[in-house]
Amino acid sequence: MRRQQILFSVVLASAMSLPAFGQTPPQGAPSREKLIRDLDEVARVASVMVDGDLCQRIMTERASARLTVVDPKNRWAASDDFDVNHENYIQVKKLLIRLSRLVPYPCDVNLWMPLEKSPGKIQILIRNANEMSQFWTWGALHQDTTPAMREVLESGQRRTVVEKSGMVSVLAPVSNGLGDIVGLVEVVSRVSIDAHENVK
């Protein structure tokens, strides 16, 4: 209970330092500098709030075992067998959505988890409403860990990435109860905002 009160205080303090959710958004897109400051603060809060133990328990064992296996008779078998433990998935997804609403413009907070049995591979386990990401390959169940992601997973430090035109991502580590970094969040938005354009 005490830990929940502390975490709530962190979120409240951070929310007070950002533009209030529900405010009329400023005319035009936010500047790149403002976007980076806002997203970095959301990423800092997310790194504290997101429970790595829950994240590790999102995928079912069966889905995890099939994720990297290519069935020669059915190339889509891994996609068809993808499954999650719904309580954990929903709890984390709802938190990521709430975090994205700490800013008054379209923003996504995505969860990326490394594949334990496939070093160097990572998956976007939770994408959110606007489907924004600088890194996700459309339709991919998993992909290579980028150098920026690897840096965050190894150092535990946040990293701002501006690689795609008009898009800003802040990567932040996710830790479990033992303090081990088990994943990362991507807090992402656009300088020129189009909330309905899917990332390809």
C-alpha angles and dihedrals in degrees: 000000000000091000091052091051091051093048091048090052090052092052093045093050091048093047090053090055092053129064109282117262109248094031116132103267115245116262111271128003120315116258118261091247093052091045091054093049093048096045093046090055092049089049091051091053092044091053089058098039105043111090110224092197090059091046091054090054098050099092120062118239091244093054092045091053093050097042098094099026116107112207108209090210095049119024090187096054094107091051092048092050096047108128139163139200095254100209093055093041095051094045093053095041093052090051091050090051091051091050091052088057093063086091125057096230133063111296135157130207108202127189118226120189127188117232107247094205095044111052113208093028127105136178134210096234097178126027121180143220102294095040092224121159136142092209113035117107106216111254095006118136090198139355143179117299108248121231090249092052092047090052092053093046091050101038102033089223127126117251130199115215126193107174105128117063112263095004129108126189129183114200118205132179124252116210134194127224092278091056094251116142105239103165145341142240125229112211104194141174140149133252086214101041124214105159094186100054112102119220111248 
